[in-house]
């Protein structure tokens, strides 16, 4: 885990979808893809996503 990597890899969307990435960057990419496909118009920053992640 690097200084820039908080170790957060999992997020459960309020819709119930569980999203897991192998890295923090992958988690961000997967969450953004989920938002685009399932929740158009709901955009979150990297920091907002990581705040919700575990």
C-alpha distance matrix in Angstrom:
0.0 3.8 6.8 8.0 5.7 7.1 6.3 9.9 11.4 15.1 18.1 21.7 24.1 27.2 29.2 27.6 25.5 22.2 19.5 16.4 14.0 11.8 9.4 9.8 12.3 14.1 14.5 16.0 18.3 19.4 20.2 22.1 24.0 24.9 26.1 28.2 29.8 30.4 30.5 31.9 31.9 29.0 26.4 23.3 21.0 17.3 17.1 19.7 18.0 14.7 17.1 18.7 15.7 14.4
3.8 0.0 3.8 5.3 5.0 7.5 8.4 11.7 13.6 17.2 19.8 23.5 25.5 28.5 30.6 29.4 27.3 24.3 21.4 18.6 15.9 14.0 10.9 10.5 12.2 14.9 15.6 16.2 18.5 20.3 20.9 22.2 24.5 25.8 26.6 28.4 30.4 31.2 30.9 31.9 31.7 28.9 26.0 22.8 20.0 16.4 16.1 19.2 18.1 14.9 17.3 19.5 17.0 16.3
6.8 3.8 0.0 3.8 5.6 7.3 9.7 12.5 15.1 18.4 20.4 24.1 25.8 28.6 31.0 30.1 28.3 25.5 22.8 20.4 18.0 16.7 13.4 12.0 13.6 16.7 17.0 16.9 19.6 21.6 21.7 22.7 25.4 26.6 26.9 28.8 31.2 31.8 31.1 32.0 31.3 28.4 25.4 22.0 18.9 15.6 14.6 18.0 17.6 14.3 16.1 18.9 17.0 16.7
8.0 5.3 3.8 0.0 3.8 6.4 9.2 11.1 13.4 16.6 18.3 22.0 23.2 26.1 28.4 27.8 25.9 23.4 20.4 18.3 15.8 15.1 11.4 9.4 10.5 13.9 14.1 13.6 16.2 18.5 18.5 19.2 22.0 23.4 23.5 25.3 27.7 28.5 27.7 28.4 27.7 25.0 21.8 18.6 15.4 12.0 11.6 15.0 14.5 11.7 13.9 16.7 15.0 15.4
5.7 5.0 5.6 3.8 0.0 3.8 5.5 7.7 9.8 13.2 15.3 19.0 20.7 23.7 25.9 25.0 23.0 20.2 17.3 14.9 12.6 11.8 8.3 6.5 8.7 11.5 11.4 11.8 14.5 16.2 16.4 17.8 20.3 21.3 21.9 23.9 26.0 26.6 26.1 27.2 26.9 24.0 21.2 18.0 15.4 11.7 11.5 14.4 13.1 10.0 12.6 14.7 12.3 12.3
7.1 7.5 7.3 6.4 3.8 0.0 3.8 5.5 8.8 11.6 13.4 17.0 19.0 21.7 24.2 23.1 21.6 18.7 16.4 14.3 12.8 12.6 9.7 7.5 10.6 13.0 11.8 12.4 15.7 16.7 16.2 18.1 20.8 21.2 21.6 24.1 26.1 26.1 25.5 27.0 26.7 23.4 20.9 17.5 15.3 11.9 10.7 13.1 11.9 8.2 10.1 12.2 9.9 9.4
6.3 8.4 9.7 9.2 5.5 3.8 0.0 3.8 6.2 9.4 12.1 15.7 18.2 21.1 23.3 21.7 19.9 16.7 14.4 11.8 10.4 9.7 7.7 6.7 10.4 11.7 10.5 12.3 15.2 15.6 15.6 18.1 20.2 20.4 21.4 24.0 25.4 25.5 25.4 27.2 27.4 24.1 22.0 18.8 17.2 13.7 13.2 14.9 12.9 9.5 11.7 12.7 9.5 8.1
9.9 11.7 12.5 11.1 7.7 5.5 3.8 0.0 3.8 6.1 8.4 12.0 14.4 17.3 19.6 18.1 16.4 13.4 11.3 9.2 8.7 9.5 7.9 6.1 9.8 10.6 8.3 10.0 13.2 13.1 12.5 15.3 17.5 17.2 18.1 21.0 22.3 22.1 21.9 24.0 24.2 20.9 19.0 16.0 14.9 11.7 11.3 12.3 9.8 6.8 9.0 9.3 5.9 5.0
11.4 13.6 15.1 13.4 9.8 8.8 6.2 3.8 0.0 3.8 7.0 10.6 13.1 16.5 18.0 16.2 14.0 10.8 8.3 5.6 5.2 6.5 6.1 5.6 8.8 8.3 5.9 8.9 11.3 10.5 10.6 13.8 15.3 14.9 16.5 19.2 20.1 20.0 20.5 22.6 23.4 20.3 18.8 16.2 15.7 12.6 13.3 13.8 10.5 8.7 11.4 10.5 6.8 6.3
15.1 17.2 18.4 16.6 13.2 11.6 9.4 6.1 3.8 0.0 3.8 6.9 9.8 13.1 14.6 12.5 10.7 7.4 5.7 4.5 6.6 9.0 9.6 8.8 11.5 10.3 7.0 9.8 12.1 10.3 9.6 13.3 14.5 13.3 14.9 18.0 18.4 17.7 18.3 20.9 21.9 18.7 17.8 15.6 15.9 13.5 14.0 13.4 10.0 9.1 11.0 8.9 5.5 5.2
18.1 19.8 20.4 18.3 15.3 13.4 12.1 8.4 7.0 3.8 0.0 3.8 6.2 9.4 11.2 9.7 8.3 6.0 5.2 6.5 9.0 12.1 12.3 10.8 12.8 11.7 8.0 9.6 12.0 9.9 8.0 11.6 13.1 11.2 12.2 15.7 16.2 15.0 15.1 18.0 18.9 15.5 15.1 13.1 14.1 12.6 13.0 11.4 8.1 8.4 9.6 6.6 4.5 6.2
21.7 23.5 24.1 22.0 19.0 17.0 15.7 12.0 10.6 6.9 3.8 0.0 3.8 6.4 8.0 6.1 5.6 4.4 6.1 8.7 11.8 15.1 15.8 14.5 16.3 14.8 11.2 12.6 14.4 11.7 9.5 13.0 14.0 11.1 12.0 15.7 15.6 13.6 13.9 17.3 18.4 15.1 15.7 14.3 16.2 15.3 15.7 13.4 10.5 11.5 11.9 8.3 7.6 8.9
24.1 25.5 25.8 23.2 20.7 19.0 18.2 14.4 13.1 9.8 6.2 3.8 0.0 3.8 5.2 5.3 5.2 6.4 7.6 11.0 13.7 17.3 17.7 15.9 17.0 15.7 12.1 12.5 14.0 11.4 8.5 11.3 12.3 9.1 9.2 12.9 12.9 10.5 10.3 13.8 14.9 11.8 12.9 12.1 14.7 14.7 15.4 12.5 10.0 12.2 12.5 8.9 9.4 11.7
27.2 28.5 28.6 26.1 23.7 21.7 21.1 17.3 16.5 13.1 9.4 6.4 3.8 0.0 3.8 5.3 7.4 9.3 11.3 14.6 17.4 21.0 21.3 19.4 20.6 19.4 15.9 15.9 17.5 15.1 12.0 14.1 15.2 11.8 11.2 14.7 14.6 11.5 10.8 14.4 15.1 12.1 14.0 13.5 16.5 17.1 17.3 14.0 12.3 14.6 13.9 10.3 11.8 14.0
29.2 30.6 31.0 28.4 25.9 24.2 23.3 19.6 18.0 14.6 11.2 8.0 5.2 3.8 0.0 3.8 5.8 9.0 11.3 15.0 18.0 21.6 22.4 20.9 21.7 20.0 16.7 17.0 17.8 14.9 12.3 14.3 14.4 10.7 10.6 13.6 12.6 9.2 9.5 13.3 14.9 12.6 14.9 15.3 18.5 19.2 20.0 16.8 14.7 17.3 17.2 13.6 14.5 16.6
27.6 29.4 30.1 27.8 25.0 23.1 21.7 18.1 16.2 12.5 9.7 6.1 5.3 5.3 3.8 0.0 3.8 6.3 9.5 12.9 16.3 19.7 21.0 19.9 21.2 19.2 15.9 17.0 17.9 14.7 12.6 15.4 15.3 11.6 12.6 15.7 14.5 11.5 12.5 16.3 18.1 15.6 17.4 17.2 20.0 19.9 20.6 17.8 15.3 17.1 17.2 13.4 13.5 14.8
25.5 27.3 28.3 25.9 23.0 21.6 19.9 16.4 14.0 10.7 8.3 5.6 5.2 7.4 5.8 3.8 0.0 3.8 6.3 10.0 13.2 16.7 18.1 17.4 18.3 15.9 13.0 14.3 14.7 11.3 9.9 12.8 12.2 8.8 10.6 13.6 12.2 10.0 11.7 15.2 17.4 15.0 16.3 16.2 18.7 18.2 19.5 17.1 14.1 15.9 16.9 13.3 12.7 14.1
22.2 24.3 25.5 23.4 20.2 18.7 16.7 13.4 10.8 7.4 6.0 4.4 6.4 9.3 9.0 6.3 3.8 0.0 3.8 6.7 10.3 13.5 15.2 14.8 16.2 13.9 10.8 13.0 13.9 10.5 9.6 13.1 13.0 10.2 12.4 15.4 14.5 13.0 14.5 17.8 19.7 17.0 17.5 16.7 18.5 17.3 18.5 16.6 13.2 14.2 15.5 12.1 10.5 11.2
19.5 21.4 22.8 20.4 17.3 16.4 14.4 11.3 8.3 5.7 5.2 6.1 7.6 11.3 11.3 9.5 6.3 3.8 0.0 3.8 6.8 10.4 11.8 11.5 12.6 10.1 7.2 9.6 10.3 7.0 6.9 10.5 10.5 8.6 11.1 13.9 13.5 12.9 14.4 17.1 18.9 16.2 16.1 15.0 16.3 14.7 16.3 15.1 11.4 12.2 14.3 11.6 9.4 10.5
16.4 18.6 20.4 18.3 14.9 14.3 11.8 9.2 5.6 4.5 6.5 8.7 11.0 14.6 15.0 12.9 10.0 6.7 3.8 0.0 3.8 6.8 8.7 9.3 10.9 8.3 6.0 9.5 10.4 7.9 8.8 12.3 12.4 11.5 14.1 16.6 16.5 16.4 17.8 20.2 21.9 19.1 18.4 16.8 17.4 15.0 16.5 16.1 12.3 12.1 14.7 12.6 9.5 9.7
14.0 15.9 18.0 15.8 12.6 12.8 10.4 8.7 5.2 6.6 9.0 11.8 13.7 17.4 18.0 16.3 13.2 10.3 6.8 3.8 0.0 3.8 5.3 6.6 7.7 5.0 4.2 7.9 8.5 7.2 9.1 11.9 12.2 12.5 14.9 16.9 17.3 17.9 19.2 21.0 22.5 19.9 18.5 16.8 16.6 13.8 15.7 16.1 12.4 11.9 15.1 13.9 10.6 11.0
11.8 14.0 16.7 15.1 11.8 12.6 9.7 9.5 6.5 9.0 12.1 15.1 17.3 21.0 21.6 19.7 16.7 13.5 10.4 6.8 3.8 0.0 3.8 7.0 8.3 6.3 7.1 10.5 11.0 10.4 12.6 15.1 15.4 16.0 18.5 20.2 20.7 21.6 22.9 24.6 25.9 23.4 21.8 19.9 19.2 15.9 17.7 18.7 15.2 14.0 17.2 16.6 13.0 12.7
9.4 10.9 13.4 11.4 8.3 9.7 7.7 7.9 6.1 9.6 12.3 15.8 17.7 21.3 22.4 21.0 18.1 15.2 11.8 8.7 5.3 3.8 0.0 3.8 5.3 5.1 6.2 8.7 9.9 10.5 12.2 14.2 15.3 16.4 18.3 20.0 21.1 22.1 22.8 24.2 25.0 22.4 20.3 18.0 16.7 13.2 14.8 16.4 13.4 11.7 15.2 15.3 12.0 12.1
9.8 10.5 12.0 9.4 6.5 7.5 6.7 6.1 5.6 8.8 10.8 14.5 15.9 19.4 20.9 19.9 17.4 14.8 11.5 9.3 6.6 7.0 3.8 0.0 3.8 5.5 5.1 6.3 8.8 9.9 10.6 12.4 14.3 15.3 16.4 18.4 20.0 20.8 20.9 22.2 22.6 19.8 17.4 14.8 13.2 9.6 11.0 12.8 10.0 8.2 11.8 12.4 9.5 10.4
12.3 12.2 13.6 10.5 8.7 10.6 10.4 9.8 8.8 11.5 12.8 16.3 17.0 20.6 21.7 21.2 18.3 16.2 12.6 10.9 7.7 8.3 5.3 3.8 0.0 3.8 5.4 5.1 6.3 8.7 10.0 10.7 12.4 14.3 15.4 16.6 18.5 19.9 20.0 20.8 21.2 18.9 16.2 14.1 12.4 9.1 11.6 13.5 10.9 10.1 13.9 14.5 12.2 13.8
14.1 14.9 16.7 13.9 11.5 13.0 11.7 10.6 8.3 10.3 11.7 14.8 15.7 19.4 20.0 19.2 15.9 13.9 10.1 8.3 5.0 6.3 5.1 5.5 3.8 0.0 3.8 5.4 5.0 6.1 8.5 9.8 10.5 12.2 14.1 15.3 16.5 17.9 18.8 19.8 20.9 18.7 16.6 15.1 14.3 11.4 14.1 15.1 11.9 11.7 15.4 15.1 12.5 13.9
14.5 15.6 17.0 14.1 11.4 11.8 10.5 8.3 5.9 7.0 8.0 11.2 12.1 15.9 16.7 15.9 13.0 10.8 7.2 6.0 4.2 7.1 6.2 5.1 5.4 3.8 0.0 3.8 5.4 5.1 6.0 8.5 9.8 10.4 12.1 14.1 15.3 16.0 16.6 18.1 19.1 16.5 14.7 12.8 12.5 9.8 12.1 12.4 8.8 8.9 12.3 11.5 8.9 10.7
16.0 16.2 16.9 13.6 11.8 12.4 12.3 10.0 8.9 9.8 9.6 12.6 12.5 15.9 17.0 17.0 14.3 13.0 9.6 9.5 7.9 10.5 8.7 6.3 5.1 5.4 3.8 0.0 3.8 5.5 5.2 6.1 8.6 9.9 10.5 12.2 14.2 15.2 15.1 16.0 16.4 14.0 11.6 9.7 9.1 6.6 9.6 10.1 7.0 7.9 11.4 11.2 9.7 12.4
18.3 18.5 19.6 16.2 14.5 15.7 15.2 13.2 11.3 12.1 12.0 14.4 14.0 17.5 17.8 17.9 14.7 13.9 10.3 10.4 8.5 11.0 9.9 8.8 6.3 5.0 5.4 3.8 0.0 3.8 5.5 5.2 6.2 8.6 9.9 10.6 12.3 14.1 14.6 15.1 16.1 14.4 12.2 11.5 11.3 9.5 13.0 13.3 10.4 11.7 15.2 14.6 13.1 15.6
19.4 20.3 21.6 18.5 16.2 16.7 15.6 13.1 10.5 10.3 9.9 11.7 11.4 15.1 14.9 14.7 11.3 10.5 7.0 7.9 7.2 10.4 10.5 9.9 8.7 6.1 5.1 5.5 3.8 0.0 3.8 5.4 5.1 6.1 8.6 9.9 10.6 11.9 13.1 14.4 16.1 14.1 12.9 12.5 13.2 11.7 14.7 14.2 10.8 12.3 15.4 13.9 12.2 14.5
20.2 20.9 21.7 18.5 16.4 16.2 15.6 12.5 10.6 9.6 8.0 9.5 8.5 12.0 12.3 12.6 9.9 9.6 6.9 8.8 9.1 12.6 12.2 10.6 10.0 8.5 6.0 5.2 5.5 3.8 0.0 3.8 5.4 5.0 6.1 8.6 9.9 10.3 10.5 12.2 13.4 11.0 9.9 9.2 10.6 9.7 12.3 11.1 7.8 10.2 12.7 10.9 10.1 13.1
22.1 22.2 22.7 19.2 17.8 18.1 18.1 15.3 13.8 13.3 11.6 13.0 11.3 14.1 14.3 15.4 12.8 13.1 10.5 12.3 11.9 15.1 14.2 12.4 10.7 9.8 8.5 6.1 5.2 5.4 3.8 0.0 3.8 5.4 5.0 6.1 8.6 9.9 9.7 10.1 11.1 9.3 7.7 8.0 9.3 9.3 12.5 11.5 9.0 11.9 14.4 13.3 13.0 16.3
24.0 24.5 25.4 22.0 20.3 20.8 20.2 17.5 15.3 14.5 13.1 14.0 12.3 15.2 14.4 15.3 12.2 13.0 10.5 12.4 12.2 15.4 15.3 14.3 12.4 10.5 9.8 8.6 6.2 5.1 5.4 3.8 0.0 3.8 5.5 5.1 6.2 8.5 9.6 10.0 12.1 11.2 10.5 11.5 13.1 13.0 16.2 15.2 12.5 15.2 17.7 16.1 15.5 18.4
24.9 25.8 26.6 23.4 21.3 21.2 20.4 17.2 14.9 13.3 11.2 11.1 9.1 11.8 10.7 11.6 8.8 10.2 8.6 11.5 12.5 16.0 16.4 15.3 14.3 12.2 10.4 9.9 8.6 6.1 5.0 5.4 3.8 0.0 3.8 5.5 5.2 5.7 7.3 9.2 11.6 10.2 10.6 11.6 13.9 14.0 16.7 14.9 12.0 14.9 16.9 14.6 14.3 17.1
26.1 26.6 26.9 23.5 21.9 21.6 21.4 18.1 16.5 14.9 12.2 12.0 9.2 11.2 10.6 12.6 10.6 12.4 11.1 14.1 14.9 18.5 18.3 16.4 15.4 14.1 12.1 10.5 9.9 8.6 6.1 5.0 5.5 3.8 0.0 3.8 5.5 5.3 4.7 6.2 8.0 6.4 7.1 8.8 11.7 12.8 15.2 13.1 11.0 14.4 15.9 13.9 14.5 17.8
28.2 28.4 28.8 25.3 23.9 24.1 24.0 21.0 19.2 18.0 15.7 15.7 12.9 14.7 13.6 15.7 13.6 15.4 13.9 16.6 16.9 20.2 20.0 18.4 16.6 15.3 14.1 12.2 10.6 9.9 8.6 6.1 5.1 5.5 3.8 0.0 3.8 5.9 5.8 5.0 7.5 7.7 8.2 10.7 13.3 14.6 17.5 15.8 13.9 17.3 19.1 17.4 17.9 21.2
29.8 30.4 31.2 27.7 26.0 26.1 25.4 22.3 20.1 18.4 16.2 15.6 12.9 14.6 12.6 14.5 12.2 14.5 13.5 16.5 17.3 20.7 21.1 20.0 18.5 16.5 15.3 14.2 12.3 10.6 9.9 8.6 6.2 5.2 5.5 3.8 0.0 3.8 6.1 6.5 10.0 10.3 11.6 14.0 16.7 17.6 20.5 18.5 16.3 19.5 21.3 19.1 19.2 22.1
30.4 31.2 31.8 28.5 26.6 26.1 25.5 22.1 20.0 17.7 15.0 13.6 10.5 11.5 9.2 11.5 10.0 13.0 12.9 16.4 17.9 21.6 22.1 20.8 19.9 17.9 16.0 15.2 14.1 11.9 10.3 9.9 8.5 5.7 5.3 5.9 3.8 0.0 3.8 6.2 9.6 9.2 11.5 13.7 16.9 18.0 20.3 17.8 15.7 19.0 20.2 17.6 18.1 21.0
30.5 30.9 31.1 27.7 26.1 25.5 25.4 21.9 20.5 18.3 15.1 13.9 10.3 10.8 9.5 12.5 11.7 14.5 14.4 17.8 19.2 22.9 22.8 20.9 20.0 18.8 16.6 15.1 14.6 13.1 10.5 9.7 9.6 7.3 4.7 5.8 6.1 3.8 0.0 3.8 6.3 5.7 8.6 11.1 14.7 16.5 18.4 15.7 14.2 17.9 18.6 16.3 17.5 20.8
31.9 31.9 32.0 28.4 27.2 27.0 27.2 24.0 22.6 20.9 18.0 17.3 13.8 14.4 13.3 16.3 15.2 17.8 17.1 20.2 21.0 24.6 24.2 22.2 20.8 19.8 18.1 16.0 15.1 14.4 12.2 10.1 10.0 9.2 6.2 5.0 6.5 6.2 3.8 0.0 3.8 5.5 7.9 11.3 14.6 16.8 19.1 16.7 15.7 19.4 20.4 18.6 20.0 23.4
31.9 31.7 31.3 27.7 26.9 26.7 27.4 24.2 23.4 21.9 18.9 18.4 14.9 15.1 14.9 18.1 17.4 19.7 18.9 21.9 22.5 25.9 25.0 22.6 21.2 20.9 19.1 16.4 16.1 16.1 13.4 11.1 12.1 11.6 8.0 7.5 10.0 9.6 6.3 3.8 0.0 3.8 6.0 9.7 12.9 15.8 17.7 15.2 15.1 18.8 19.4 18.1 20.0 23.7
29.0 28.9 28.4 25.0 24.0 23.4 24.1 20.9 20.3 18.7 15.5 15.1 11.8 12.1 12.6 15.6 15.0 17.0 16.2 19.1 19.9 23.4 22.4 19.8 18.9 18.7 16.5 14.0 14.4 14.1 11.0 9.3 11.2 10.2 6.4 7.7 10.3 9.2 5.7 5.5 3.8 0.0 3.8 6.7 10.3 13.0 14.6 11.8 11.6 15.4 15.8 14.3 16.4 20.1
26.4 26.0 25.4 21.8 21.2 20.9 22.0 19.0 18.8 17.8 15.1 15.7 12.9 14.0 14.9 17.4 16.3 17.5 16.1 18.4 18.5 21.8 20.3 17.4 16.2 16.6 14.7 11.6 12.2 12.9 9.9 7.7 10.5 10.6 7.1 8.2 11.6 11.5 8.6 7.9 6.0 3.8 0.0 3.8 6.9 9.8 11.7 9.6 9.6 13.3 14.1 13.5 15.3 19.0
23.3 22.8 22.0 18.6 18.0 17.5 18.8 16.0 16.2 15.6 13.1 14.3 12.1 13.5 15.3 17.2 16.2 16.7 15.0 16.8 16.8 19.9 18.0 14.8 14.1 15.1 12.8 9.7 11.5 12.5 9.2 8.0 11.5 11.6 8.8 10.7 14.0 13.7 11.1 11.3 9.7 6.7 3.8 0.0 3.8 6.6 8.0 5.8 6.3 9.8 10.5 10.4 12.3 16.1
21.0 20.0 18.9 15.4 15.4 15.3 17.2 14.9 15.7 15.9 14.1 16.2 14.7 16.5 18.5 20.0 18.7 18.5 16.3 17.4 16.6 19.2 16.7 13.2 12.4 14.3 12.5 9.1 11.3 13.2 10.6 9.3 13.1 13.9 11.7 13.3 16.7 16.9 14.7 14.6 12.9 10.3 6.9 3.8 0.0 3.8 5.3 5.1 6.3 8.6 9.8 11.0 12.5 16.0
17.3 16.4 15.6 12.0 11.7 11.9 13.7 11.7 12.6 13.5 12.6 15.3 14.7 17.1 19.2 19.9 18.2 17.3 14.7 15.0 13.8 15.9 13.2 9.6 9.1 11.4 9.8 6.6 9.5 11.7 9.7 9.3 13.0 14.0 12.8 14.6 17.6 18.0 16.5 16.8 15.8 13.0 9.8 6.6 3.8 0.0 3.8 5.5 5.2 6.2 8.6 10.1 10.5 13.7
17.1 16.1 14.6 11.6 11.5 10.7 13.2 11.3 13.3 14.0 13.0 15.7 15.4 17.3 20.0 20.6 19.5 18.5 16.3 16.5 15.7 17.7 14.8 11.0 11.6 14.1 12.1 9.6 13.0 14.7 12.3 12.5 16.2 16.7 15.2 17.5 20.5 20.3 18.4 19.1 17.7 14.6 11.7 8.0 5.3 3.8 0.0 3.8 5.5 5.1 6.0 8.8 9.8 12.7
19.7 19.2 18.0 15.0 14.4 13.1 14.9 12.3 13.8 13.4 11.4 13.4 12.5 14.0 16.8 17.8 17.1 16.6 15.1 16.1 16.1 18.7 16.4 12.8 13.5 15.1 12.4 10.1 13.3 14.2 11.1 11.5 15.2 14.9 13.1 15.8 18.5 17.8 15.7 16.7 15.2 11.8 9.6 5.8 5.1 5.5 3.8 0.0 3.8 5.5 5.1 6.6 8.8 12.2
18.0 18.1 17.6 14.5 13.1 11.9 12.9 9.8 10.5 10.0 8.1 10.5 10.0 12.3 14.7 15.3 14.1 13.2 11.4 12.3 12.4 15.2 13.4 10.0 10.9 11.9 8.8 7.0 10.4 10.8 7.8 9.0 12.5 12.0 11.0 13.9 16.3 15.7 14.2 15.7 15.1 11.6 9.6 6.3 6.3 5.2 5.5 3.8 0.0 3.8 5.4 5.3 6.2 9.9
14.7 14.9 14.3 11.7 10.0 8.2 9.5 6.8 8.7 9.1 8.4 11.5 12.2 14.6 17.3 17.1 15.9 14.2 12.2 12.1 11.9 14.0 11.7 8.2 10.1 11.7 8.9 7.9 11.7 12.3 10.2 11.9 15.2 14.9 14.4 17.3 19.5 19.0 17.9 19.4 18.8 15.4 13.3 9.8 8.6 6.2 5.1 5.5 3.8 0.0 3.8 5.3 4.9 7.7
17.1 17.3 16.1 13.9 12.6 10.1 11.7 9.0 11.4 11.0 9.6 11.9 12.5 13.9 17.2 17.2 16.9 15.5 14.3 14.7 15.1 17.2 15.2 11.8 13.9 15.4 12.3 11.4 15.2 15.4 12.7 14.4 17.7 16.9 15.9 19.1 21.3 20.2 18.6 20.4 19.4 15.8 14.1 10.5 9.8 8.6 6.0 5.1 5.4 3.8 0.0 3.8 5.6 8.1
18.7 19.5 18.9 16.7 14.7 12.2 12.7 9.3 10.5 8.9 6.6 8.3 8.9 10.3 13.6 13.4 13.3 12.1 11.6 12.6 13.9 16.6 15.3 12.4 14.5 15.1 11.5 11.2 14.6 13.9 10.9 13.3 16.1 14.6 13.9 17.4 19.1 17.6 16.3 18.6 18.1 14.3 13.5 10.4 11.0 10.1 8.8 6.6 5.3 5.3 3.8 0.0 3.8 6.8
15.7 17.0 17.0 15.0 12.3 9.9 9.5 5.9 6.8 5.5 4.5 7.6 9.4 11.8 14.5 13.5 12.7 10.5 9.4 9.5 10.6 13.0 12.0 9.5 12.2 12.5 8.9 9.7 13.1 12.2 10.1 13.0 15.5 14.3 14.5 17.9 19.2 18.1 17.5 20.0 20.0 16.4 15.3 12.3 12.5 10.5 9.8 8.8 6.2 4.9 5.6 3.8 0.0 3.8
14.4 16.3 16.7 15.4 12.3 9.4 8.1 5.0 6.3 5.2 6.2 8.9 11.7 14.0 16.6 14.8 14.1 11.2 10.5 9.7 11.0 12.7 12.1 10.4 13.8 13.9 10.7 12.4 15.6 14.5 13.1 16.3 18.4 17.1 17.8 21.2 22.1 21.0 20.8 23.4 23.7 20.1 19.0 16.1 16.0 13.7 12.7 12.2 9.9 7.7 8.1 6.8 3.8 0.0
